[in-house]
Amino acid sequence: MENNKYDVVIGLEIHLESNTKTKMFCSCLNDPDERKPNQNVCPICMGHPGTLPVINERAIDNIIKLGLALNTEISSYTKFDRKNYFYPDLPKGYQISQFDYPVCKNGYLGVMVEKGIKLMRINRIHQEEDAGRLAHTNDATSSLVDYNRAGVPLIELVTEPDFKSAGEVIRFAKELQLIAKYLNVSNANMEKGEMRIEVNLSLKEKGEEELGTKVEVKNLNSFKAVEKSILFEIERQAKILDKGERVVQETRGWNEAKQETLSQRSKEDSDEYRYFPEPDLPPLEITEKRIATLKSQIPELPQNKRARIEAEYGINDLKVLEIFIENKDFGEYFEKIATEISNWMIDKKIEESKAFELFRLASNYLTSDLIGLSGGKIIDFSKNIDPENFAEFISMIYLGEINSKIAKIILKDMFELKKDPSHILEDRGLKQIDDGDEIDNIIEEVLENNKNAVEDYKKGKTASFQFLIGQIMAKSKGKINPDKAREILSQKLENIQ
């Protein structure tokens, strides 16, 4: 939504469930797929008297890795605090979180906007434990509580108010989701609640320095809900300000059925949570050695991978590039195919300058035809077609041994039968006709049987040429290279008086 009167100011709080075997402070399983309610609970995560929590070191490693990837300062000293509030899904009556000494602070993430890369500042990333889940009954008379998720390690990332639009928010959130997956610190599946976004949004008159009243929209679990809630809030707040009224500081939720945000409660300040140091957990010192070890484990991240794939393989179609970046295994599959193509080029002494053409040909067949054969799903295609066979398939197209029509037939058989392309070509009898005399005879026969079309062409009706090509391809069952057919047909038509 374009707003000419107000500047939009947005900050984010994003929660990521950490990839660990057990919960944050006990040995209960961290299993997002657990379907039996209250299966993974124990006296520690249920807050029974006399129990003591123990810090999950893997969770701390995960948050440090994420902090390093997001250019934050890693604290040498950090501690846990009790955040006190009462809600049925919080079994202890408080949440173990971090207040004044987070694990990570002062970072940034660059995202692509209209004017190039914009650095979105990150205020802090801290470690806490998740709450349980509430399930409301259909008659709305009661609620059920599932504590399987209670105590799961939760990473909370808080940004500065650097976002000006829903588009910037979505690009940031998607990039963060990718980074979390690449690092394996979180599966970040929004449908499972492993990534949840809270939007803090305010409006201020253009040119004003002072920020407007902030409204928080909580627990958004899809990018579509994030986008719609931002657009709705911009319009809602603008209407309030236009009337000369004040926006109320509050927490709101997104109602999918009504397609609007709804008020939930007044917005709490930090002092209302009565934070105090967690007495059952000692402060945590993070050594430079630990940071260096974790830094060495960070893989190639999405932004670097984009730049490298574009440079190494000439993939400059942004949609194709994003498919490879967003689907890490599929991107690696493409790179294995590209390696096989390079090896083939060396073996056949094909000029290196032709490499980008072949890589792009491979990427196009991968992201359109092959994904189409799987019903639009990106699966482990290497189980059906190994990279060497796919590279051979691309070489056959490049050399003109098969045309695009036959290529589709062969690729389908490769996918379904798990056979190499040369055997499919032989078994199916699809090998192209290369014999000049045979091609001449087919074209002569087509010309003889379609004299009216020939006459029409000579009179300037160019559509007749394409008709004749279609007849030639039908006669040859698609076994003549179309370019070769056009070349020979043109010559023959020129010689007809």
Secondary structure, DSSP 8 states (H G I E B T S, - for coil): ---SSEEEEEEEEEEEE---SB-SSSSSB--TT--STT-S--TTTTT-TT------HHHHHHHHHHHHHTT-EE-SEE--EEEE---TT-TTSEEEE-SSS-SEEEEEEEEEETTEEEEEEEEEEEEEE---EEEE-TTSS-EEEE-SSTT-EEEEEEE-S-B-SHHHHHHHHHHHHHHHHHHTS----GGGTSEEEEEEEEEEETT--S----EEEEEE-SHHHHHHHHHHHHHHHHHHHHTT-----EEEEEETTTTEEEEEEE---GGGGT-EE-TTS--EE--HHHHHHHHTT----HHHHHHHHHHHH----HHHHHHHHHSHHHHHHHHHHHHHHHHHHHHTT--GGGHHHHHHHHHHIIIIIIHHHTTT----GGGTS-HHHHHHHHHHHHTTSS-HHHHHHHHHHHHHH---HHHHHHHHT------HHHHHHHHHHHHHHTHHHHHHHHTT-THHHHHHHHHHHHHTTT-S-HHHHHHHHHHHHHH--
